[in-house]
Amino acid sequence: MTADRTWEPALGEAELARLTREMDEAHRATLPLMRASARDLGEELRASVPADPGRRRFLLGAGGVAAALTLAACSGSKSVKDPAPTSPAGSASAVSGAPSASGGYTGDLRVVALAVALENQAVGAYKAALDAAGAGKLGTVPPAVATFVTTAMNQHADHAKAWNAVLTGAGLPAINDVPLSNQADTMAALGKAASVGDVAKLALELEDQAAQTYLFATYNVTGAAGIATAASIAPVEAMHAAILNYVLGQYPVPDDFLPTDKAANPDLLTV
């Protein structure tokens, strides 16, 4: 991890503040749809339980998407990437809602649980960054950067609340921690961060993973409400990632199709 405590964002303070405001406006505009879609998803899941639990599924196979985030920015290693879900090998396979070793979080509900865990992970990471900044561990933190971090953290908390409502509505416990197999490595990497730039690189990996996970879900989930919920959140996550790219001076070249090689697999869950 770099020890450059004089790091400055590649984006000016005024421009970053403007992008953060636009990001927050977009988030607030999506809140009504996100909450309504989450309610509809909860109703769909409840209705499907007595009739045929096996109908509740996301087409997310064990080999369909990347399983773990290795935080290459700190470790120097590459993230583990499986073939894209569109590969001809048929990597995406059905995950039924039948009972399994994962307990109650199966089928659609397991992917909902994954979404909550990813959102909680992002909230915790941003909070840890703010705490480190407050303790003077990251050097000088531009005010606009602190505002972006706080805004993104609050938006992730809103997303987690919406997904948790689906779980509790289905009679399952809300997830308020981070039951992910990569969480210890994530927090260890954050603990080693010596500048705002270090934190931005780590946050970008988390944001890329979240955005791509939601994107993958939108064209693999079977229920309309699940598609709508994921689709209402994905653009905001993508905005987080885009702004972090600009902050780091990594001006993204638009792709015809956003990739999903960094999307998280439900196997990342430890519950």
Helices and strands as residue ranges (DSSP letters): H 13-51, G 53-55, H 72-75, H 107-134, H 143-169, H 183-192, H 196-218, H 224-247, G 266-268
